[in-house]
Amino acid sequence: MPRDWVTIALLAFGIAVGVVGVVAYLRMYRKEKLAESKSSEDASSTDSEADDERKQTKG
């Protein structure tokens, strides 16, 4: 019984590490997804600008 505080402390530490790990992973995943959507938007806007320039030079 005198070692119950050690068990509780280790359990709380493990839960805290798990929560921090999940939060860090979700932040990384969200940043990656946001960067991916921005790059696809940039690519589509660059493509449409190039198409506009081609149309203007042709006629």
N, C-alpha and C positions, 0 to 999 in steps of 0.2 A: 503493500500500500504506500510506503513512503516514496516510491518511484512513479507514482501516478502523474505528478507534475511534469516529469520528463516525457512521458508518453503523450500527454496533452500538448506540450510545447512542440514536440516533433510532428505531431499530427497537424497542428495549426501551421507550422512552418511549411509542411508539405502542401497543404491546401493553398497557402499564400503563394508559393512558388508556382503551383499549377495555374492559379488565377492570373498571375503576372505573365506566365507563358502564353496563355490563351489570348490575353489582351494584346500582347506584343505581336503574336501571329496575325490576329485580326487587323491590327493597324498596318502591318506589312502587306497583307492581302489587299486591303482597301487602297493603299497607295499604288500598288502594282496595277490594280484594276483601273484606277483613275488615270494613271499614266498611259495605260493601253488605250483607253477611250480617247484621251487627248491626242495621242499619236495618230489614231485612225481618223479623227476629225481634221487634224492638220493635213494628213495625206489626202483626204477627200477635198479639202478646200484648195490644196495645191493643184490637184488634178482639175478641178473646175476652173481655176484661174488659168491653167495652161490651155484648156479647151477654149476659153474665152479669147485668149491671145491668138490661138490658131484661127478662130473664126474671124477675128478682126483683120489678120494679115491676108486671109484668103479673099475677103471681099466685104 
